[in-house]
Amino acid sequence: MPRPSLGQSLRRLWALEKFGYSLRVLIALTGAMGLSWYQDQPDLMIPLFLGIIASALSETDDSWLGRLGALLVTLLCFSIASISVELLFPFPNLFIGAMALSAFALVMLGAIGERYATIAQATLILAIYSMIAADQRGGEINHFWHDPGLLVAGAAWYGLLSVIWNALFVHQPVQHSLARLYRELGQYFKLKAALFEPTRAIDLERQRLQLAQQNGRVVAALNAAKETLLHRLGHGRPGVKISQYLKLYFLAQDLHERVSSSHYPYQALAEAFFHSDVLFRCQRLLEEQGKACRDLGRAIQLRQPFRHGESGRMALDDLQAAQEHLRQQNNPAWRALLRSLRALSGNLSTIHQHLSNASNPDALDSETDSSLYDRQPQTLRDALQRIRMQMTPSSLLFRHALRMSLALVCGYLVLHAIHPEQGYWILLTTVFVCQPNYGATRIKLVQRVSGTVLGLLAGWALFELFPHQQIQALFAVVAGVVFFATRSSRYTLATAAITLLVLFCFNQVGDGYGLIWPRLFDTLLGSLIAAAAVFLVLPDWQGRRLNQVVASTLSRSGDYLRQIMQQYATGKHDDLAYRLARRDAHNADAALSSTLSNMLLEPGHFRRDAETGFRFLTLSHTLLNYLSALGAHRESLPDGASDSLLELASQRLAQSLDSLAEALRNNQTVAVYDEEEERLAQKLEQLPDELDENTRLVYTQLGLICRQLAPLRSMAAHLIRKPEAQSE
C-alpha cells in the first residue's frame, strides 16, 4: 500500500477522538507555564496547573452555549470549595464535618445527570488540591484569596479554551460519536456472522455470550451518540448537517434492530443445511456488511465520502442463488426452514439497501418522528425530585456517597494521627480509587498503585538525566497531555503521567526527590482506605441484586413486544414510544451484561450465581433477537390476519414475561414448566399452508419466543433463593 501523504496523515491525526482534547490541554498548560516563566514566579505553575486539570476533568460534551453555562457553574463551585477550604483549614473539627457533608452532597448531585456528576467530582478534586496548597504553606492564611484565585484562574483559562473550541468545531464530537457507534456496530456484525459458521463443533453458547456482551457496547455507543446529538439540537430546528447526522443515527438504530434479529435457531439451520453453502453465504454477507459499517464510521470520522462496494451486492446475489437452489429441490422437510431463510435473506437485503443509501444521508428514509427523548431534568423541581428519590440506603448512589464521605473522614483522621509528609495526597488517591462497586474499585486500585510506581521510577530517572528545571517543566506539560489522552482507556499509563507531572511541578519550587517516597506511601494508604470502604460500608455486591437486573430485562422485553404488536396493528411507524421501548429493552440487556462482568471481580462467595447469570444472559439476548426480528419486519397485516390466536398469543407472552419478572423481584417460586405455554407454542407452530408469508412470519417468531420461556423459567428458578439462603 502507498504511504499516506502529509495531508492525509494530518487529517487522520485531526480526526482522532482524543486529539482535540489533548491539544486544548497542551495549549492551556503551555500558557500557564509561559506565564510563570514570564513573571519569573515558578510557584505560580502548581496552582495554575491543578486548576487546569480540575477544569478539564469537569468537561463534558455540549454545545458552546451549554459548555459556557456549565463553565460558569463549575467556576462557582470551584470558588466556593476552594475558599471554604482556606477558611476552615485551621479548624480541624469544623473542617472534617464540612468535608464529610460536602462530599456526600457532591456525590448525590450525580442523581441529576452525568454532567452534574462530573462537575461534582471535579469540585471534590479541586477542594483536595486546595488542601494540598494550604498544607504546603503550613496552614497559615496570609491572603486567603491567593491560592483559590490561582486555582480558579487556571480552571477559567482551560474553560475558555473549551468554549472557543466548541464554538469553532461544532460537529466534531458528533462525528466522533457516530464513528464510534458504527465501529461497534461493525464488530457486532462480525460476531453475528460467526454464528453462521457451517460446522457442527461450534461453541454456540460462548459465541452468543460474546454477542450479548458486544450488544452492551453497541447500546452504550447509541446512548452516547444520542446525547451528543441532543446537545446540538436544542429547542430549535436542526441545521442541514445535524439533520444528516440525525438520519445516520436513526439508520444505526435500524441496522442494530435488523442485525440483532434471529429468525430461527442457528443450530437447527446448521443441521438441516450442513451440506449446502447457504449458511456460508449468510456469513460472508454479514461480514461484508460489518466491514461496510466500519468503513462508514471511518468516512464519518475523516469527513470523507462513503462508497458501499460491489462485494456486498455480489455476496447478496450469491445468497439468493443458494436459496433458490435449495427451493428447487422441493424437500418437504425444509419447507419451514426455507421460509425462515427467506425472511433472513429479506432482512439482509434491506440492510444492504440501507448501507447503499448511507453515502447520501438525504436519500435515507425520513423519520416521521425524529424527536429524541431527553432524560435530563427540565426544571429545578425535577432535579430536586431525582435527588430525593435517591435518598435511601437501597440506592446505589446513596451508598457510594456515604462510602466516599466516610472514606475521606477516615483518611483525614489517619493523616492527623500519623502526620505523613504530603498527607493530603491520601485523600486525593481515595477519591480516585473509590468507585461505586467493588469490581471497579479493585481494577482502579491496581492501576493506580502500579501507575504510581511506574511514574515514580520514571521521574527519578528523568531527574537524573535532565536536571534543568526548564526541561523538567516541558516534561510536566507533556505528562499532563498524556494523562488526559489516556485516562479513559489506559489508566495505568495515565496515573504514571500525572505522577510525573506532580514530581516535575513540585521540583520547580522545592525538592522533587523528597516527594517520591511520600507519594508512594500516600497512594498505598489512600488505596487501602478506599478498598476498605467499598468492602465494609454498605457494599454493593452485584450478586445480591442480580434478580432485580434479570427481572428488568424480562419486563422491558415484554414492553418491547407490546409496542411491536401495536405496530403490526397500525403499520410501521418509528415513533418515540416504539424507539423508547426498543432502547429500554437493549439497555436492560446491556445492564445485565455489565452486572455479570462486575460479579466476576468480586470475592468467590458473592459470584456463586455468575454462571447461571451468564446462561440467563445468553437466553435473554436470544429472546431479544427474536423480538428484534418481529420489529424488523413489522408492517400492517392483511385484513383478517389479526385473528384471536395472534392477539391471545402476544398478550399471553407479554404477561408471562411480566409475571416471571415479578417473581424474580419478589423472590417467589417459579414454575419451570407451564402447560398453557406449551399448548400455545404448538398452536403457533401448526399453521395452514395458505397463510400469507408476513402473517406466517409473525406466528413463527411468536412461537420461537414462546419456546424460549421454558429455559428462561429454568434459569430463573436457579436464581431465586429461599429467605434462609439469602441471609447467609
N, C-alpha and C positions, 0 to 999 in steps of 0.2 A: 504494500500500500504506500502511496506517496506521502511524504511527510507534510503535515499541515503547515500552511503559511503562517506568518506572524499575525496577520489579521484574524485568521481562524483560531489561533491559539488564544489571542486576546479576547475574542468573542466567547470562547469556551470558559475562560477564566472569569469573565464578567457574569456568565450565566450560572456559575457555581452558587449554591444557596447561601453559603457562609461568607462569600467574598464581600458583599456589601456590608454585612455586619462587622467583619474583620477590618475593613477599610475605615469604617467610622471610628472604631476603637483606636486604630493606628493614628488617625488624624487627631483624635481627642488626646491621647497620651502624648503624642509628639508635641502638640500645642502646649500642654501643661509642662512638659519638660523644658521646652524652649522658654516659657515664661519664667520658670525658676532659674534657668541659666542667665536670662537677660537681667533679672532682678538680683542676680548673684545671691540668691537665698535658696540653697538646696533643700532646706527644711520645708519649703512650700510643696515640694514634689509629693510627699507622702499623703497629706490630706487631699490634695487635688486628685491624685491617682485613685485613692479609695472612694472619693465621691463619684468619679467617672465609672469605676467598677460597679458601685451600687446602682447608679442610674442605668447602666447597660443591662444589669440583671433585672431591672424593673420593666424593661421594654417588652411590649407585646405588639403583635401585628395590628395595624389600624390605618385609617386614612390620616392625612396630615392634620386635619382638624381634630379628629379623635385623639391622635397622638399628642397634640398640643394640650387638649383638655386633660389627658392622663398625666402629662408632664407637670402641669400646674398642681394637680392633686398630689403627685409624687413629691414635688418640692415642698409643698406644705407639710406633708407627713414627715419628710426628712428633717425639716426645720424644727418641728415640734419635738421629734425624737432626739435630735442632737442637743438642742437647748435643754431639754429635760434631763438628759444625762449630765450635762455640765452643772446644772443647778443642784441635782440630787446626789452627785457622786460623793461629796464629803459626808453624807449622812447614810451610812450603810443600812440602817433599819428601814428608813423611808425608801431607799433605793431598791432593796430586794423586793419590797411589796409592790412598788410601781413596775418593776421589771416583770414580775410574775403576772400582774394584771394586764399589762400592755402586750406581753407575749401571747397570752390567752386570747385577748381581743383581736390581735392582728391575725392570728391563725383562723379565728372564727369568721373573719371577713371573707375568707375563701368560699363561704356559702353563697356569696352574691354572684361570683363568677371567677373565671380564670384570670381576668385582668386584675381584679382586686386582690386575688390570692398572690399574684406575682408582685404587685406593689407592696403588699403587706410583708411578704418575705424579704424583699429588698430593704424595707424600712427597718425590719428587725436586724438585718445585717449591718446597715449603716449605724444603728444605735450601738452595736458592739464595736464598730470602727471608732465611734466617739469615745467609748470606754477605753479602747487601746490608746487613743490620743491623750486622754486625761491621765491614764496610768503612766504614760511616757514622761509627763512633766511632774509626776509625784502627786497628782490630785490637787495641785494648787490652782486656784482660779485667779488669774490676773485680768484677762479680758475674756469673759465667758462667751463672747460672740466670735472670737478669733477662729478657733478650730471649727465650730459649726458653720461659720461663714465660708471657710475654705472648702469644707466638705460639700456644702450645698452649691458653691460656685462650680466645683468640678462636676457635680451632677447636672447643673443647669447647662454647662458647656456641652456635655455629651447630648443632653436632651435637645438642645438647639440644633445640633448636627442631625439628630434623628428626625426632627420635624422637617428640616430643609430637605433631607434625603427623601422622605416620604412624599413631599410635595413635588420633587423633581421626577421621581421614578414611581409613579402611582401603581403601575400594573405589574411591576417586578415580583412582589410577593404572590400575586395571583398566578403568574406564570410558574413560579416555583412550586406552589401547592398543587396545581393541576399536573405539572410534570411528575411530581412525586406520586400523585394518585394514579396516573397511567402506568408508571413503573410498577407499582404494587399490583395493579390490575393485570399487567402483563405476566407477572410472576404467578398470579392465580390461574391464568390461562395455562401456563406451563405445567403447574401441578395438576390441574384438571385433565390435561392431555395424558398424563402418566396413568390415570385410571383406565385408559383405553388400551393399555399395553396388552397385546393379544397373547398372553401367556397364562397358564393355569397356576404357576407358582408365585403369583404376585401377592404381596402382603397388603391386602386391600385395607385392613383396619389402620395400619401405620400410615398409608397414603391419605386416607380420609382424615386422620388426625392432623397431618401436615396441612391439608387443605383447610380444615377448620381454623387452625392457627393463623394461616395466611389470610383467611377471611377477616380475622380480627384486625390485621394490619391494613387491609383494604378499607374496612369500616372507619378506622382511625384517620386514614388519608381522606376519605369522603367527608368526615366531620370537619377536619381542618380546612379543606377547600371551601366548604360551605361557610365557615366562619370568616374566612378571608374575603369571600365574595360579599357577605353581608356587610362587612365594614366599608366596602366600596359602593354598595347600592344606596345606603342611607334611606331617606324617605322620598327621594326624587326619582325621576325616570332615568334608567341606566343609559350610559353612553353607548356608542357603537361597539367599542372594544369590549366593554364589560358585558354587553349583550352576547357577543360571540363567546366569551369565556363562560357565560352562564349556560349557553347551549352545549358547550363542551362538557360542562359539569353534569348536566342532565343526560347527555349521551353516556357518560361514565356510569351514571346510575342505571340506565337501561342495560348497558353491557354487563354490569355486575349482576343484575337480576337474571339475565339470559345465560351467562356463563355459569352461574351457580345453580342452574336448573338441572334436575335429574328426571329422565323420562322412563327409566326402568332400572332395576338392579343390574349393575355392570357385570357382576359375576355370572348372572343368567345369560346375558348377551355374549359373554366370552365363551361360555359352554356351548351355546347354540351355534355360534358363527366362528368356531375355532379354526375351521379350515377355509374361512373366507378372509379376504383382506379388508373387509368393510370397517372393522374397528381400527385397523391401522390407518385407514383413510380419515376416520374421525380424529385420530390422534394427530396426524400430520396437519390437518386443517386447524385444529386448536392451537398447535404450536405456531403455525403461521400467523394466526390472529393474535396470539400473545406477543409475537415479535412486532406485529403492526402496532399494538398498544404501546410497547416500549419505544418504537420509532416515533409515534405520535407525541409521547411525553418528551422525547429529545427535541423534536421540532418546536414544541411549545416553549421549552426552556431556552433554546437557542434562537427563537423567533425566526424560524426558517419554514419554508413551505413543506407541507407533508404530502407525500405521494404513496398511496397504497399500491404495492407492487402486484404484478401479474401472478406471482406464485400462489397467492391466496385464491384467486379465481381458478387456477389450474387444480388446486387441491380440492376445491368445492366441486368442480366438474368430475374429478375422479371419484369422489364420494358418491355423487349422484349416479354415476355409471355403475359403480359396485352395487348400489341398492337396486338398480334396475335389473342387473344380472341375477340377484337373489330373487326378485319378484317373478322373473320369467321361469324360475324353476318350479313354481306352484307347489311348494311344500306346505301342506295344511298345518303342520306343527309350528310353522314360522309366522302364521298369519298375524297373531297379536304382537309378536316381536317386531315384525316389519312395520306395523303401524307405529310403534314407538320409535323405530328408526326414522320413519318419515317425519315424525314430529321433531326429532332431534335434528335431522337434516334441515328442516324448515327453520328451526331456531338458529342454526349455524349460518344458514343463508342470509337471514335477517341481520345477524352480527356482521357478516361480510359487507352487506349493503350499507350499514351504518358506518363502518370503518372507511368505506369508499367515499362516503359523503363528508367525512371529517376534514378533508382537505379544504372544504369550503363551508365553514360553520353556518353561513347564512342559508345553505341548502338543507340543513338539518330540519327535522320536523319542529315546527313552532309549538311550544308548550302553551296549552290553553290556560294553564295556571302556573305561572313562573314564580310565584311567591315562595319565599324561604321562611321557615319558622325560626324566629329569633328567641332563643331561650334566655337571653339576658333580661333582668328585671327592668321594667319600663318606668317605674316610679320609685320614690324613696320608700313608700309603704310596702311595695313588693320586695324591696331589698331587705327591709327590717323583718318582714314576714319569713323570708328564707332563713335568716339568722335564727329567729325564734324557733323555727321548725327543727333546727339542728341542736338546740339547747337541751339535749337529753343524752344520758350515758349510752344509749343504744346507737347514737350517731357516731360514725367513724371519724368525722371531722371533730366532734366534741372530744373524743378520746385523744386524738392527735394533739389538739390544743392543750388539753390537760397535761399530757405527757411532756410536751415542749416546755410549758411553763415550769413544771416540776423539775425537769432536767436542767434548765437554766438556773433555778434556785439552788439545786444540788451543786452545780458547777461553781456558782458564786460562793457557796459556803466552803467548798473544798479549797478554792484558791485563797480564801481568807484564813483557812485553817493551816495550810502548809506554806503559804506565801511564795509560790513558784515565780521564777523570773518570767516576764511577759505572760502572766497568768490568764489574761483575758482572751488569749488565743484558745483557751479551753472552751469558752462559751461559743466562739465562732465555729470551732470544729463540731460542737454539739448541734448547732443549728443546721449545719450542712449534712451531718450524718443521720440525724434523727428523722426518719421517714414515716409515712402513715402506716406501714406494715412491716413485719419482721423481715420478710424476704428482701424488700427494697433496702432496708437498713443494713442488713447483712452484706449485700453487694456494695453499698456505698461505703461501709466501714473498711472493707478490704481494699477498695480502690483508693480511699482517702489515705490510709496508712501507707500502702505501697507507693502511691504517688508522692507523698511527702518524703519518704526515704529516698526515692529516686531524685526528687528535686534538691534535697539537701546535699546529696553526693555530687550532683552536677554543679550546684552552687559552690561547694568547696573547691572543686576542680577549676571552675571558671575564675574564682577569686585568685587562685594561684597563677593561672595563665594570663589573666588580664587585670592587673592591679589598678589600672587607671579608672577613676570614677566616671569619666565621660563615657568610656566604652561600656562600663557596667550599667550606666543609665540607658544606653541604647539597648543593651540586653534586656533590661527591665521592660522597655516598650515592646520588644519582640515577644517576650514571655507573656505580656498581657494580651497581645493579639492571638497567640497560640491558645491561651486559656479560653477565650471566647469562641475561637474557631472549633474547639474540640470538646467543650464542656458538656454538650448533649449527646456526643457519640463516643468519645474516648475519655472518660472521666479521670482515669489514672494519669494519662498524659496531661490533662487539664490541671490536675492537682499539682503535678510536678512543675508546670509552668507558673502557676500562681505562687508556689513556694519560692521559685526563683525570683519572681517579681518582688516579693516581700524582702528577700535577702538583699537584693541589689538596692532597693529603695532605702532600707534601713542602714545600709553601708554608706549611703550618701551623707548621713548625719551622725553616724556612730560606728559601732563595731559589728559588722555583719557576721563575722566569725562567731561572736558571742551569742548569736541568735540561733545557731544550728541546733545545739542540744536542747535549749528550752522549747524550740518549735517542735522537735520530735516528741519530747515528753508531754507537752500540752496536747498534741494531736492524739497520742495514745490515751491520755486521760479523758479527753473530751469524747473520743470514740467509745471508750468503755462506759461512760455515763449515758451516752445516747443509747447504746445497746441494752444497758440495764433498764432504762426507762421503757423501751419498747417491749422488753421481755416481761417486766414486772407490773407496769401500770396499765390496767385495763387492756391487755394485749388483744390485738385483732387477729386471732388465728383464723385463717381462711376456711379451714375445715368446719368450723362451728357455724359458719353462715353459708356453707355450700348448698344446703337445702333451699335457702331463700334465693340464691342466684339461679339454681336449676329451675325453681318454680317460676322465676321471671321469664326464662327462655320459653317455657311452655305457654304461659299466659299471653306473652307477646306474639307467639306463633298463632294462637287462637284468634287474636285481634287481626292479625295479617290475613288469616283465612277468611274472616268475615268481610273484610274490605275487598278481597279478591272476588268472592262470590257476589258481592253487591255490584262489582264492575261487570260480571257476566250477565247480570240482570239489566243493567242500564247501558252497557257499552264501555269500551276502553276510554279512560279519561284520567290522565296522570295529575289528579288534583292533589291539594295539600294533604287532605285526610289520608289518601292512599299512600302517598310518599312517606308520611309520618309513620304509618303502621308498618310499612316495609322497613324503614330505617330503624324503628324501635326493635323490630324482630332481629335485625342484624346486630344492633348494638348489644342486645341481651346475649346473643351468641358470642360476641366478642368479649363481653364481660365475663362469661363463664370460662372462656379460654384463658383470659388474664388471671382469674382467680386460681385456676388449676396450676398455672405456671408459678404463681407465688407460693402455692402449697408445697411445691417440690423443694423450696428453700427453707421450709420450716422443720423443726425437730420431728423425728420419726413418729412419735405418738400422735402428732397433730396432722399428719398426712396419711393416716391409715386408709382414708376413703379416696385417695388420689386416683388409684387405678379404676375404681368404679366411676369416679368423676370423669376421667378421660374417655371411658367407654360411653358414658352418657353424652359427652360432647360429640363423639362421632355419630351417635344415633340422632341427637337433636339437630346436628348440622345436616344430616341426611334428610330429616323431616323438613328442614328449611329449604333444602334443594328441591324436594317435591312441591312445596308451596311456591317456590320461585318459578318452576315450570308452569304451574297454573297461572301465575301472574304474567309470565312472558307471553302466553298465548291468549290472554283474555280478550274477548270481544263478545258482542251480543250473540246469544244463541238463537237458532231459528225458532220461529213461533211454535209453541207446543213442546219444545225440547225441555223447558224447565218444568219437569213433572214433579210429582210429590216425592219420589225417591231422591232426586237431586237435592231438593230443599231439605228433606229429612236428613240426608247424609251430611250435608255441610253443617247443619245445626248440631247434629249429634257429635260430630268430630270436634267442633269448637267447644262444645260443652264438656266433652271428655278431657280435652286439654286443660280447660279451666278447673275442672274438679280434681285432676291429677296435680295441678299446681297448688290448689288449695290444701290438698292432703300433705304435700311437701312442706308448705309454710307452717301448718299446724301440727306436723309430725304425727299424722293419722295413718292408720293402716291402709294399705293399697291392695286391691285385688289384682293378682298377677294375670288372671285370665278373666275375660268378660265375654260371655256367650252372645250378648247382643251385638257387640262389635264384630265378632266372628261371623254372625249371620249377615250383618251389614256388608262386610267385606265380600262375602260370597255373592250377594245380590249385585254389588257394584262390578264384579268380575264376570257375571253371566249376562251379557248384553246381546241383543239381537243383531244379526249381521246388517240389517237395513239401516241401522243408526248412522247418521252423518258423522264425518270424521271429527269435527270440532266438539260435538257433544260427547262422542266416544272418548276423546282425549280427557275431557273433564272428569268423566266417570273413572277412567283409568287412573288418573292422578289421585282422585279421592280414595280409590281402592288402595293405592300404594301408601297413602297417609294412614288409612285405617290399619293396614298391616304393620305399620311402624309403631302403633300404640302398644302392642303386646311387649316387644322388647323394651320400650320406654317404661312400661309398668314394672317390668322385672328389675331394671336398674333402679327405679325409684324405691322399690321395696328394700333394696340393699342399702340405700342411703338413709331411709327412715330409721331412727333409733328409738329404742324404748327409753322412758324417763331415767331409769337407773343407769343405762349405758351412757346417756348424755352427761350425767353428773360425775362420771369417772374422772 
